[in-house]
Amino acid sequence: MSGTKDFSTTRRDLLQAVAAAGAGAALFGSMGINPALAAEVGRSEKPLKAAFSNAGLQATWCAQGKKAAEFWGKLFNVEVTWFDGQLDAVKQRAAVDNMASQKWDFVAIQAFGIGTLTQPVQKMIDAGTPVIDMDTLIAPLDQINVHSFLAPDNEFMGASVTQALCNAMGGKGKIIMTQGALGHSGAQGRAKGFNSVVKQFPNIEVLDTQPADWDVSKTARLWETYLTKYPQIDAAFFHNDDMALAAYNIMKARNRTNILIGGVDAMPPAIQAVSEGRMFATVRNPSCRIHGGAIIAGVSAVVGGEKSGQGIPKNVVTDGPVVTKANAPGMQWMQDHFLI
């Protein structure tokens, strides 16, 4: 009996390891990294401890990222401890200071704002802890030696959605951009993409570009003001879907649902809104790919001895597609399984 039990346990462990390696290979392959490298790493034999922080779990993108990190962590035998940024640079700094006072096998962080976490992150790097930067720069890559930076091309995302809106407007009319946090490098890229497109349309007027800091309450207050101040608004670009849908609720209450809405992230509520016509377009910022990729990058560093800038590029681009009615169901399925 004991021999049979040992064989079953060994076989199960082997299957888990193969499954984890295969899953890792799939995710790394989707990010343009050699799948053979991921397959060599596999599941860690001993439990690893990882600390994660992103901008704030109030944001659906961040909440989905936490679930993805925990899912991929279970596959690769990583215990994930979360330090919530609470959509506040000061609160996230306190959380990451706490993180830096403890020992971790690896760390992954999405900063609320560039330059706000440099000191505690540098402390962890100096202690030999691999730090994976997610979605927005902790600091410019030439100023801090993070293990890798996993992020989408934010300028592309801003430009692609803005282009879709401008085309739908027929190249003329009035548009508003509602930004995220101005210190967030992702928001900076999205704004740059927006501006690069609208300047090509001399007959499109930009009415306002105020930030709402990813906060749906701030967004609602801004849009109450806009709908009173501007009798004509033809389109609106939001730096994330949460803000876009919060503004839609204000538009609906004011009977102004003729405004074309574009967002970023392609979270499930936005995918549904695009399918139903409440939003015109969104683009996928792949939270699952970024957070899951951070798990695999950390395991690869600790278990596989992967080196920054050699085994893994210093900057890994994790783009997702523009979401339309045609690809929305498949995008939802991919998210349900933490693949994108």
Residue, then its C-alpha position, 0 to 999 in steps of 0.5 A: m500500500s505504501g508503495t502505491k501511495d508513494f507512486s501516486t503522489t509522485r505521479r501527481d506531483l509530476l503532473q502538477a510540475v508539467a502543468a505548471a511548466g506548460a502554463g508558464a511556457a504558454l504565458f511567456g510565449s504570449m509575451g514574446i519570451n522563449p517558452a523553452l526557458a519557462a518550461e525549464v523552470g517549472r514549479s518550485e519544489k519549496p514554497l516561495k514567498a512573494a510580496f506584491s503591491n499594485a496601485g489600489l484594489q478599488a480599481t478592477w484592473c488591480a483587483q483582477g491582477k491580484k487574483a491572477a497573481e494568486f492563481w499563477g502563484k498556486l501553480f508555481n508554489v508561490e505564497v503571495t502576500w499583498f500590500d494594497g496601494q489604496l490609490d494613494a501614493v502616501k499609503q502605498r509608500a507606507a505599505v512598501d516600506n513595511m514590505a521592505s522591512q521583511k524578507w521575500d524570495f521576490v517582489a512585484i510592484q505597480a507604483f501609483g506614481i513614478g518616483t514614489l517608491t524608489q527608496p524602499v525598492q532600492k533597499m530590497i534590490d540592494a538586499g539581493t531581492p529580485v524586484i519585478d516592475m509592473d505596468t508603470l515605472i517605479a523609476p526610469l529604468d536607467q536609474i533603478n536596477v529592477h529585474s524586469f519591467l512588464a508593461p503594455d505600450n501605453e502610448f499605443m493603447g491611448a492612440s488606438v482608442t482615440q483613433a477609433l473615436c476620431n474616426a467615428m466622429g468623422g474627424k470633427g467635433k468636441i472631445i474630452m480626455t479624463q486622465g488617470a494619475l498624472g504621476h503614473s507613467g502609464a497615464q502619461g503614455r496614454a495621454k501622449g497617444f491621445n495627443s498624437v492622434v487628435k493633433q492630426f484632426p484640426n476640426i476636433e476640439v479638446l474641451d478638457t483633459q483633467p485627471a481623476d486619479w483612477d477614482v470613480s467618485k472624482t470622475a463622476r464629479l468632473w462629469e457632472t460639471y462637464l455636462t452642465k458646462y458643455p452643451q456639445i460633447d461628441a466623444a470622451f476618452f478615459h484612461n481606464d474603464d472604471m472611470a469610463l463607466a462611472a462617467y456613463n452613469i452620469m451621462k445616462a442620468r442626464n440623457r446624454t448617451n450620444i457621447l462616444i466613450g472609449g476606455v482602457d483595460a478591457m475589463p469584463p464590465a467594459i467588454q459587456a458595455v462594448s458588446e451592448g453599445r454603451m461604450f464604443a471601444t476599449v483596449r486590453n491592458p493585460s492585467c493577468r498577463i502582467h501579474g502572472g508574468a511577474i510570478i513566472a519571472g520571479v520563479s525563473a529568477v529564484v529557481g532557474g537562476e535567470k538573470s536580469g537583461q539576459g534570461i529575461p529582457k529588461n523591458v517586456v512589452t505585454d500588449g493586448p488588442v483593441v476590443t470589438k464586438a467581434n473579439a469580445p467573447g474570446m477576450q472574456w474567456m481569456q480573462d476568465h482563465f487569467l491568460i491575458 
